[in-house]
């Protein structure tokens, strides 16, 4: 009887949604995206056995995506849609993200390959532009072995997952996400678009969760934005004889705005599985807006026991330090068209045995100009 009742309820629910869909206008497809381009010069030590050795001084860098969005609102108020991001480079993973969603008075539910609660929705300090930031920017002005400090990452990655966002309650919102397997992002992996369930090879996490809360308030010529949360891998298939395991990450940021001036600070801690693999990153930024111009400054400090954030060291010991300070400028040339620039300084030190003596103390100075188009 219970099964019959559940089945009947499902049929009634589907019929009601179908009726509402018939009365709606149907899903309308829209195309958007972005294209960022940067010309950068990096001036570092290019002598033998240094990180700048056999590396070019200048480069062009670009990042582009085409976004396909389809959405409709049914007569019952339910909004349904889909979002697909196509990479604009010769990337191995040509589809970056793809998910469907349902939204209404209950909030929003997204299912598919996507950034999760921290990775896609975290709060970061002011002072960045579309191309330049002290935290995982489009273009990084250094040849150091870590790459960049990241304070907007969770332990779920872009794997197939579900993400729920609550309605806004007086400025507060909560995002909660779950992925069954961290090895299930694209169609080349088992259990994504074929028979069976995702595989769990050695070194793979599964049953991962994330939760992130945000608060925003706009007063009389001042405002506050805060975000904070964590992500956790509940299970991990250890590598035999390796130094890995289930990981977690915690991030928080607080920004204040006073008229045209804004300032903020951020902290993220990575509790990586295994021994002596943890990392933490802290930093801050400020920005001042004057008509179409925005001037910013940012700094980040990363402390790594492993090779980098979310990495497992094969030979733990010592620590790596990565610092960067940048000054930025952005000019809004037209709606969807911006010009930006950066002056930056990076220094890296290694207190362990991961690199040779010539690489333990690295410095780099960079200058860059760029443009950002959104459509």
C-alpha positions as CSV (number, residue, x, y, z in Angstrom):
1,X,0.0,0.0,0.0
2,X,2.8,2.4,0.9
3,X,4.5,1.7,-2.5
4,X,1.2,2.3,-4.3
5,X,0.6,5.6,-2.4
6,X,4.1,6.8,-3.3
7,X,3.7,5.8,-6.9
8,X,0.3,7.6,-7.1
9,X,1.7,10.7,-5.6
10,X,4.6,10.7,-8.1
11,X,2.2,10.4,-11.0
12,X,0.1,13.3,-9.7
13,X,3.2,15.4,-9.2
14,X,4.5,14.7,-12.7
15,X,1.1,15.4,-14.2
16,X,0.8,18.8,-12.4
17,X,4.3,19.8,-13.5
18,X,3.5,18.7,-17.1
19,X,0.3,20.9,-17.1
20,X,2.2,23.8,-15.8
21,X,4.9,23.3,-18.4
22,X,2.3,23.3,-21.2
23,X,1.1,26.7,-20.0
24,X,4.6,28.2,-19.9
25,X,6.5,29.7,-22.8
26,X,9.0,26.9,-22.9
27,X,12.8,27.0,-22.4
28,X,14.6,29.9,-24.1
29,X,18.2,29.4,-25.0
30,X,20.7,32.3,-24.5
31,X,24.4,32.5,-25.3
32,X,26.9,34.4,-23.1
33,X,30.4,34.0,-21.8
34,X,33.7,35.9,-21.6
35,X,37.1,36.4,-23.2
36,X,40.1,37.6,-21.3
37,X,43.5,38.4,-22.8
38,X,46.8,39.4,-21.1
39,X,50.2,40.5,-22.2
40,X,52.7,40.0,-19.3
41,X,56.4,40.4,-18.7
42,X,58.1,38.4,-15.9
43,X,61.6,39.4,-14.7
44,X,63.3,36.8,-12.6
45,X,66.7,34.9,-12.3
46,X,67.2,33.0,-15.5
47,X,70.6,31.6,-14.7
48,X,71.2,27.8,-14.6
49,X,69.2,25.8,-12.0
50,X,66.9,28.7,-11.1
51,X,63.1,28.6,-11.7
52,X,63.5,31.3,-14.4
53,X,66.1,29.2,-16.3
54,X,65.0,28.5,-19.9
55,X,61.7,30.4,-19.3
56,X,60.6,33.3,-21.6
57,X,60.4,36.9,-20.3
58,X,57.1,37.8,-21.9
59,X,53.9,36.0,-22.8
60,X,50.3,36.2,-24.0
61,X,47.7,34.5,-21.8
62,X,44.0,34.1,-22.4
63,X,41.0,32.5,-20.8
64,X,37.7,32.2,-22.7
65,X,34.4,30.4,-22.3
66,X,31.0,30.3,-24.1
67,X,28.0,29.9,-21.8
68,X,24.7,28.4,-23.0
69,X,21.8,29.1,-20.7
70,X,18.2,27.8,-21.1
71,X,15.5,28.8,-18.6
72,X,11.8,29.1,-18.2
73,X,9.4,29.9,-15.4
74,X,6.3,27.7,-15.1
75,X,2.8,29.0,-14.2
76,X,3.3,27.6,-10.7
77,X,6.3,29.9,-10.1
78,X,8.9,27.2,-10.5
79,X,11.9,28.2,-12.6
80,X,13.8,25.4,-14.3
81,X,16.9,25.7,-16.5
82,X,20.3,24.4,-17.6
83,X,23.8,25.9,-17.8
84,X,26.7,24.6,-20.0
85,X,30.2,26.2,-20.2
86,X,32.3,25.5,-23.3
87,X,36.0,26.1,-23.0
88,X,37.4,28.6,-25.5
89,X,40.9,27.1,-25.5
90,X,42.3,23.8,-26.6
91,X,41.5,22.2,-23.3
92,X,41.4,18.5,-22.6
93,X,38.2,18.9,-20.7
94,X,36.3,20.9,-23.3
95,X,33.1,21.2,-21.3
96,X,34.0,23.1,-18.1
97,X,30.7,22.8,-16.2
98,X,27.2,21.7,-17.0
99,X,24.3,21.5,-14.7
100,X,20.5,21.8,-14.4
101,X,18.6,23.7,-11.8
102,X,15.3,24.4,-10.1
103,X,14.5,27.5,-8.2
104,X,11.6,29.1,-6.4
105,X,10.5,30.2,-3.0
106,X,12.3,27.2,-1.5
107,X,15.7,28.4,-2.8
108,X,17.7,26.8,-5.6
109,X,18.9,23.3,-6.4
110,X,21.6,22.5,-9.0
111,X,22.7,19.1,-10.2
112,X,25.6,18.4,-12.5
113,X,29.3,19.1,-13.0
114,X,29.9,22.4,-11.2
115,X,31.9,24.4,-8.7
116,X,30.5,23.7,-5.3
117,X,29.7,25.8,-2.2
118,X,33.2,27.3,-1.6
119,X,34.8,26.9,-5.0
120,X,32.1,28.8,-6.9
121,X,30.6,31.2,-4.4
122,X,33.2,32.2,-1.8
123,X,33.8,35.8,-0.8
124,X,37.2,37.4,-1.7
125,X,38.8,40.7,-0.7
126,X,38.5,43.7,-3.1
127,X,41.3,45.0,-5.3
128,X,41.2,42.3,-8.0
129,X,40.3,42.7,-11.7
130,X,39.0,40.2,-14.2
131,X,42.6,39.2,-15.0
132,X,44.7,40.0,-12.0
133,X,44.4,38.9,-8.3
134,X,46.6,37.7,-5.5
135,X,44.5,34.5,-5.4
136,X,44.5,32.2,-8.5
137,X,44.2,34.9,-11.1
138,X,43.7,34.5,-14.9
139,X,47.4,35.4,-15.3
140,X,50.1,34.7,-12.7
141,X,53.3,36.7,-12.8
142,X,55.8,34.2,-11.6
143,X,57.6,30.9,-12.5
144,X,57.6,29.6,-8.9
145,X,56.8,25.9,-8.4
146,X,53.5,26.4,-6.5
147,X,51.8,28.6,-9.1
148,X,49.5,30.8,-7.0
149,X,47.9,31.0,-3.6
150,X,44.3,29.8,-3.7
151,X,41.7,30.9,-1.1
152,X,38.5,29.9,-3.0
153,X,38.8,26.1,-3.1
154,X,36.9,23.2,-1.6
155,X,37.5,19.4,-1.5
156,X,34.7,18.6,-4.0
157,X,36.2,20.0,-7.1
158,X,34.0,20.0,-10.2
159,X,32.7,16.5,-9.9
160,X,29.0,15.6,-10.5
161,X,27.3,17.0,-7.4
162,X,24.2,18.5,-5.9
163,X,24.2,22.1,-4.5
164,X,21.3,23.7,-2.6
165,X,21.1,27.5,-1.9
166,X,18.6,28.7,0.6
167,X,16.5,31.8,0.1
168,X,17.9,35.1,1.4
169,X,17.0,35.6,5.1
170,X,17.8,39.3,6.0
171,X,21.1,39.1,4.1
172,X,22.0,35.6,5.2
173,X,22.2,32.6,2.8
174,X,23.5,29.1,3.1
175,X,24.9,26.8,0.4
176,X,25.2,23.1,1.0
177,X,26.7,20.6,-1.5
178,X,27.4,16.9,-1.8
179,X,29.2,14.7,-4.4
180,X,29.1,10.9,-4.3
181,X,32.6,10.6,-5.9
182,X,35.4,13.0,-6.6
183,X,36.3,10.9,-9.7
184,X,33.2,11.7,-11.6
185,X,33.3,15.0,-13.5
186,X,33.3,14.4,-17.3
187,X,32.1,11.8,-19.8
188,X,35.5,10.0,-19.9
189,X,35.0,8.7,-16.4
190,X,32.9,5.7,-15.3
191,X,29.4,6.2,-14.0
192,X,28.9,9.7,-15.5
193,X,27.3,8.9,-18.8
194,X,27.5,5.1,-19.0
195,X,26.6,2.0,-17.1
196,X,27.6,1.4,-13.5
197,X,28.8,3.8,-10.8
198,X,32.0,5.9,-10.5
199,X,35.2,4.1,-9.8
200,X,37.3,4.8,-6.7
201,X,41.0,4.3,-7.7
202,X,43.7,4.8,-5.2
203,X,44.1,8.4,-4.3
204,X,40.4,9.2,-4.8
205,X,37.9,10.7,-2.4
206,X,34.2,10.0,-2.3
207,X,31.1,11.1,-0.3
208,X,32.3,14.7,0.1
209,X,30.3,17.6,1.6
210,X,30.5,21.4,1.7
211,X,28.7,24.2,3.5
212,X,29.2,27.9,3.1
213,X,27.3,30.8,4.6
214,X,27.2,34.4,3.4
215,X,25.9,37.7,4.8
216,X,25.5,41.0,3.0
217,X,24.3,44.3,4.4
218,X,24.1,47.7,2.7
219,X,23.7,50.7,5.0
220,X,23.8,54.4,4.5
221,X,27.0,54.8,2.4
222,X,28.6,51.7,3.9
223,X,28.3,48.0,3.6
224,X,29.5,44.6,4.9
225,X,30.1,41.3,3.1
226,X,31.1,38.1,4.9
227,X,31.5,34.5,3.9
228,X,32.6,31.4,5.8
229,X,32.4,27.6,5.7
230,X,34.1,24.3,5.1
231,X,34.3,21.2,3.0
232,X,35.0,17.6,4.0
233,X,35.9,14.3,2.3
234,X,34.1,11.6,4.3
235,X,35.9,8.7,2.6
236,X,39.2,8.2,0.8
237,X,40.8,5.3,-1.0
238,X,44.3,5.5,0.3
239,X,47.3,4.8,-2.0
240,X,49.3,1.8,-0.6
241,X,52.5,3.0,0.8
242,X,51.6,6.6,-0.1
243,X,51.1,9.7,2.1
244,X,47.5,10.7,1.4
245,X,44.1,10.5,2.9
246,X,40.8,12.3,3.4
247,X,41.1,16.1,3.3
248,X,39.1,19.1,4.5
249,X,39.2,22.9,3.9
250,X,37.9,25.9,5.7
251,X,37.6,29.5,4.4
252,X,36.4,32.8,5.6
253,X,36.5,36.4,4.4
254,X,35.2,39.8,5.7
255,X,34.9,42.9,3.5
256,X,33.9,46.4,4.5
257,X,32.8,49.2,2.1
258,X,32.8,53.0,3.0
259,X,31.6,55.1,0.1
260,X,34.0,54.5,-2.8
261,X,36.6,52.7,-0.6
262,X,36.5,49.0,0.3
263,X,38.9,46.8,2.3
264,X,38.9,43.1,3.3
265,X,40.8,40.1,4.5
266,X,40.6,36.3,3.8
267,X,41.9,33.1,5.4
268,X,41.8,29.5,4.1
269,X,43.1,26.4,5.9
270,X,43.7,23.1,4.0
271,X,43.8,20.0,6.2
272,X,45.3,17.6,3.7
273,X,45.3,13.9,4.3
274,X,48.5,12.1,5.2
275,X,51.4,13.4,7.3
276,X,52.7,17.0,7.2
277,X,50.6,18.0,4.1
278,X,48.6,20.9,5.6
279,X,48.6,24.4,4.1
280,X,47.1,27.8,5.0
281,X,46.8,31.0,3.1
282,X,46.0,34.5,4.3
283,X,45.8,37.9,2.7
284,X,43.9,41.1,2.2
285,X,43.0,43.8,-0.3
286,X,41.7,47.3,-0.8
287,X,40.1,49.2,-3.7
288,X,39.0,52.7,-4.5
289,X,36.5,53.5,-7.3
290,X,36.5,56.8,-9.1
291,X,34.0,57.0,-11.9
292,X,35.0,54.4,-14.5
293,X,38.4,53.8,-12.7
294,X,39.1,51.3,-9.9
295,X,42.5,51.2,-8.2
296,X,43.4,48.2,-6.0
297,X,46.1,46.6,-3.9
298,X,46.3,43.0,-2.7
299,X,48.7,40.7,-0.9
300,X,48.7,37.0,-0.2
301,X,50.9,34.7,2.0
302,X,50.8,30.9,1.6
303,X,52.4,28.4,3.9
304,X,52.7,24.8,2.6
305,X,53.9,21.7,4.3
306,X,53.2,19.7,1.1
307,X,54.0,20.6,-2.5
308,X,51.0,23.0,-2.8
309,X,47.4,23.3,-1.7
310,X,45.5,19.9,-2.0
311,X,48.7,18.0,-2.7
312,X,50.3,15.0,-0.9
313,X,54.0,15.1,-0.4
314,X,55.9,11.9,-1.0
315,X,58.7,13.1,1.3
316,X,57.2,15.3,4.1
317,X,59.4,17.8,5.8
318,X,60.2,21.5,5.8
319,X,57.8,24.0,4.4
320,X,57.2,26.2,1.4
321,X,56.3,29.9,1.5
322,X,54.8,31.9,-1.4
323,X,54.1,35.6,-1.1
324,X,52.8,38.1,-3.7
325,X,51.9,41.8,-3.6
326,X,50.2,43.4,-6.5
327,X,48.8,46.8,-7.5
328,X,45.9,46.8,-10.0
329,X,44.0,49.3,-12.1
330,X,40.8,48.7,-14.0
331,X,39.0,51.0,-16.5
332,X,35.4,50.2,-17.7
333,X,35.6,51.2,-21.3
334,X,32.0,50.2,-22.1
335,X,29.4,47.8,-20.7
336,X,31.0,44.4,-20.8
337,X,34.4,45.8,-21.9
338,X,37.2,46.5,-19.4
339,X,40.9,47.3,-19.6
340,X,43.1,46.4,-16.7
341,X,46.8,46.3,-15.6
342,X,49.0,45.0,-12.8
343,X,52.4,45.5,-11.2
344,X,53.4,42.6,-9.0
345,X,56.2,41.2,-6.9
346,X,56.5,37.5,-5.9
347,X,58.9,35.8,-3.5
348,X,59.2,32.1,-2.7
349,X,61.2,30.2,-0.1
350,X,61.7,26.5,0.6
351,X,62.7,25.3,4.0
352,X,62.9,21.7,3.1
353,X,64.7,19.4,0.7
354,X,62.2,19.6,-2.2
355,X,64.4,21.8,-4.3
356,X,68.1,22.4,-4.8
357,X,69.9,25.3,-3.1
358,X,69.6,27.7,-6.1
359,X,65.8,27.4,-6.0
360,X,65.3,27.9,-2.3
361,X,64.9,31.7,-2.5
362,X,63.1,32.9,-5.7
363,X,62.0,36.5,-6.6
364,X,60.1,37.8,-9.6
365,X,58.8,41.2,-10.7
366,X,56.1,41.4,-13.3
367,X,54.1,44.0,-15.2
368,X,51.0,43.2,-17.3
369,X,48.1,44.7,-19.2
370,X,44.9,43.0,-20.2
371,X,41.4,43.3,-21.4
372,X,38.2,41.5,-20.4
373,X,35.1,41.1,-22.6
374,X,31.8,39.7,-21.2
375,X,28.9,38.9,-23.5
